[in-house]
Amino acid sequence: MSGAEKVAAVLLTIFRKDRLADPRINLVNCNNTPAIVIASGNRPEGVFLVEITDGKITDIYAIRNPDKLAAVTVSRRISR
């Protein structure tokens, strides 16, 4: 799918306010990529990694698998 209007329409349909209790949106860094976490209360509903090229969003990768989303709630300390 391509085009800002089409992508926005799909995301708004998936995350309508009446489908989520206490919706929350957080900007995060996931796998060294800008990302958006959408949660219903404390439960993540989706993580969307945003690829940006020349100042424009070129790709959005969605993670909606509940098993993978469980890892989002675990804080990790990164060290080298």
N, C-alpha and C positions, 0 to 999 in steps of 0.2 A: 504494500500500500504506500502511496506517496501523496504528498500535498498536505500542507498544514491544516486545512479545513477538515479533510478526511480523518487525519490522525487525531485531531482534537475531538471530533465527533465520537470516534470510537472510545477514546479515553473517558470522555464525559458520560458515555453510556455505561461503561463498565463501573465507574465510580460515582454514580448518582448519589446525592445526599440521602435519598430515601432507602438506599441499599446498604449504607454504612451507619453504624451506631457510633457517634462521637468521632467523626472523621478527622484525621490528622495527616498533615503533609510535612515532611522533613527533607531538607537538602542534605545529602551526605556524599562521602567519597567511598565508592565501592570498587574494589579491584583497580585502584588508582584512576578511576573514571568518575566524573560528576554523575550523581544519581539522585533520584527522588524516591523516597519511601512513603507509600500511602498506607495508613493504618486505620483500623477500626478499633478505637480505644487503644489498648496496648498490643493488639494482634496485627502484625503486618499483613496487608492484603496483596501488596505487590511492590517490587523494586524495579525501577526503570532507569537503566543506564543510558546516558545521553552522550552521543558522540558529536563533537563540534568540530567543524572544519571551516576555516576562514570566517569565524564568528557566526556561523549558521549551524543549526541542528541538522545533521545529515542522516543520523540513524538513532533509533531508540530500541534498546533491547529490553524485553520484559521478562521478569522472573515472577511467576505466579504459583509455581509448584510448592505446596505446603511444606514438604520435606526440606526444600532448599530455603524457604522463607524462615524456618525455625533457626537457621544459623544467623540470620540477620539480628536476632534479639540478643545474641551473645557478644558482649564487649570483648575486644581483643586489644592487646598491647603489642604494638609493632616495634621491634628493635633489630638492630644489626650488630 
